[in-house]
Amino acid sequence: MTVTVVILLLMMARRVELQRAEELLMVTKLASSMPNGKQRNMRNLIQGMT
């Protein structure tokens, strides 16, 4: 569930970067609060999106 939300936020952030900057910050906070395995998956997702 959270992964799909993160992907949606990232897609929005790419379209409207300035307005979604705060949401990206929240996403990074979410990712940093996850276990290490999920953190790596998140980083791979983010790198794949950009």
NUTOR-304836 format. One record per residue (C-alpha): x, y, z. Coordinates in nm, 4 decimals, always signed. Layout:
<nodes>
(node (X,Y,Z))
...
</nodes>
This chain:
<nodes>
(node (+0.0000,+0.0000,+0.0000))
(node (+0.2620,+0.2528,+0.1062))
(node (+0.4809,+0.1705,-0.1939))
(node (+0.2046,+0.2605,-0.4396))
(node (+0.1401,+0.5841,-0.2499))
(node (+0.5100,+0.6676,-0.2686))
(node (+0.5174,+0.5999,-0.6430))
(node (+0.2156,+0.8259,-0.6952))
(node (+0.3797,+1.1012,-0.4913))
(node (+0.7002,+1.0679,-0.6930))
(node (+0.5087,+1.0886,-1.0216))
(node (+0.3331,+1.4027,-0.8988))
(node (+0.6641,+1.5466,-0.7822))
(node (+0.8115,+1.5013,-1.1284))
(node (+0.5181,+1.6881,-1.2845))
(node (+0.4922,+1.9719,-1.0337))
(node (+0.8312,+1.9726,-0.8656))
(node (+0.8045,+2.2904,-0.6596))
(node (+0.4560,+2.2231,-0.5231))
(node (+0.5346,+1.8614,-0.4385))
(node (+0.8727,+1.9212,-0.2754))
(node (+0.7206,+1.8894,+0.0722))
(node (+0.5609,+1.5574,-0.0198))
(node (+0.8978,+1.4332,-0.1438))
(node (+1.0471,+1.5282,+0.1917))
(node (+0.7734,+1.3283,+0.3645))
(node (+0.8484,+1.0345,+0.1351))
(node (+1.2163,+1.0424,+0.2279))
(node (+1.1218,+1.0536,+0.5972))
(node (+0.8960,+0.7518,+0.5404))
(node (+1.1760,+0.5667,+0.3622))
(node (+1.4260,+0.6424,+0.6382))
(node (+1.1862,+0.5046,+0.9010))
(node (+1.1556,+0.1713,+0.7170))
(node (+1.3725,-0.1374,+0.7776))
(node (+1.6954,-0.1562,+0.5779))
(node (+1.5643,-0.3987,+0.3159))
(node (+1.2707,-0.1750,+0.2343))
(node (+1.4998,+0.1290,+0.2322))
(node (+1.7068,-0.0289,-0.0454))
(node (+1.3923,-0.1071,-0.2439))
(node (+1.2769,+0.2525,-0.2019))
(node (+1.6118,+0.3891,-0.3225))
(node (+1.5990,+0.1636,-0.6283))
(node (+1.2440,+0.2787,-0.7030))
(node (+1.3373,+0.6453,-0.6663))
(node (+1.6460,+0.6056,-0.8853))
(node (+1.4389,+0.4249,-1.1471))
(node (+1.1801,+0.7039,-1.1531))
(node (+1.4273,+0.9907,-1.1985))
</nodes>
